[in-house]
Amino acid sequence: MKEDESHGMVRRHLAEKMAGEITLSEKPGEALKKWRLNFEIAQTDLSGYLGVSPSVISDYESGRRKSPGTLIVSRIVEALLEVDAQRGGQKIHAYEGMLFTEKTSKAIYATYEYTFPMQMAKLASLIEGDVVHKGIEKPLYGFTVVDSKKAILELSSHEFQKLYGWSTERALIFTKVTTGKSPMVAIRVTNLKPGAVVMHGLRGNEVHLMAKKMAEIDRIPLLATTMDIDKMVEALRKYSDYHIME
């Protein structure tokens, strides 16, 4: 298959995935915001491409405006994809392996997608974590718990990107960590950056200064925790229930 045809197929499948999730979501505005953040596109850039006021996008995402219909959702999805394509298509390319590969890496211990975003303070509270570097806080739409040794030794750069699931705005939690340097090096050399990184098995003062420095350079929030891994995963999976109760 020619490269242009392959790219077109990826783009069509990704558009269907995005539009379906936004349309069927109980909170379409939140789903729309998640995908916009995934593509790292500002509201002003998206509204400029669509020829509407930035407040229109803001109103859709916040729920102040009536949920967009399928035609509007399709226009927004196409705009996100086209803006990314004009920037080189890095995000579209990164999702290619997720669309056409069903195999789950043995490096992944658990993964979960959220409908409602989690804030950093809530993450730190749920996992009893120490904040090593505050970074730039972003809403988190999921988490992945990964065996750091298997991920670093066995996964290629392309396979490593699959750890992000369907949203880069997620917490990547690395287990079996000794210093924290290796996971941060792996993140530095990939195009996608997570919303937060958690080093499991260390307290905050045990994280290597070089790991903290790399987090500072990439402006990624960095946390550390020694919480029992099964209890941690259970607490994170129940977050949606907590959100509804609060």
BELWOPE-V300068 format. One record per backbone hydrogen bond with DSSP energy under -1.0 kcal/mol. NH is the residue of the N-H (numbers start at 1). CO is the residue of the C=O. E is the energy in kcal/mol with one decimal. If there is no record, write none. Layout:
BEGIN
NH:CO:E  NH:CO:E
END
This chain:
BEGIN
6:2:-2.6  7:3:-2.6  8:4:-2.1  9:5:-2.2  10:6:-2.3  11:7:-2.4  12:8:-2.3  13:9:-2.6  14:10:-2.6  15:11:-2.4  16:12:-2.1  17:13:-2.2  18:14:-2.7  19:15:-2.8  20:16:-2.3  21:17:-2.0  22:18:-2.4  23:19:-2.6  24:20:-2.2  31:27:-2.0  32:28:-2.5  33:29:-2.3  34:30:-2.4  35:31:-2.0  36:32:-2.2  37:33:-2.6  38:34:-2.3  39:35:-1.8  40:37:-1.2  41:36:-2.0  46:42:-2.3  47:43:-2.8  48:44:-2.1  49:45:-1.9  50:46:-2.0  51:47:-1.4  52:47:-2.3  56:53:-1.7  58:54:-2.3  59:55:-2.5  60:56:-2.0  61:57:-2.5  62:58:-2.0  63:59:-1.0  64:59:-1.1  65:59:-1.9  73:69:-2.6  74:70:-2.4  75:71:-1.9  76:72:-2.5  77:73:-2.8  78:74:-2.5  79:75:-2.0  80:76:-2.4  81:77:-2.3  82:78:-2.5  83:79:-2.7  84:80:-2.0  85:81:-2.4  86:82:-2.4  87:83:-1.0  88:85:-1.5  89:84:-3.1  93:89:-2.3  94:90:-2.0  95:91:-1.4  96:93:-1.2  99:95:-1.7  100:96:-1.7  101:97:-1.0  108:105:-1.4  109:145:-3.0  110:145:-1.6  112:143:-2.3  114:141:-2.9  118:140:-2.6  123:119:-1.9  124:120:-2.7  125:121:-1.9  126:122:-2.7  127:123:-2.1  129:124:-2.5  130:224:-3.2  132:222:-2.5  133:222:-2.0  136:219:-1.9  140:118:-2.8  141:169:-4.5  143:112:-2.0  144:171:-2.5  145:110:-3.4  146:173:-3.1  147:107:-3.4  148:175:-1.4  151:147:-2.6  152:148:-2.3  153:149:-2.3  154:150:-2.6  155:151:-1.4  160:156:-2.6  161:157:-1.1  162:159:-1.3  163:160:-1.6  164:161:-1.6  165:162:-1.8  167:164:-1.8  170:168:-2.5  171:142:-2.1  172:196:-2.6  173:144:-3.4  174:198:-2.9  175:146:-2.6  177:200:-1.3  184:180:-1.1  185:181:-2.1  186:182:-2.3  187:183:-1.9  188:184:-2.0  189:185:-1.4  190:187:-1.2  195:168:-1.2  195:170:-1.3  196:170:-1.6  197:221:-2.5  198:172:-2.7  199:223:-2.7  200:174:-3.1  201:225:-3.4  206:203:-1.9  207:204:-1.1  208:179:-2.7  212:208:-1.8  213:209:-2.3  214:210:-2.2  215:211:-2.0  216:212:-2.1  217:213:-2.3  218:214:-2.2  220:215:-2.2  222:133:-2.8  223:197:-2.8  224:130:-2.0  225:199:-2.2  232:228:-2.4  233:229:-2.5  234:230:-2.2  235:231:-2.3  236:232:-2.3  237:233:-2.5  238:234:-1.5  239:236:-1.2  242:238:-2.0  243:239:-2.9  244:240:-1.8  245:241:-2.0  246:242:-2.1
END
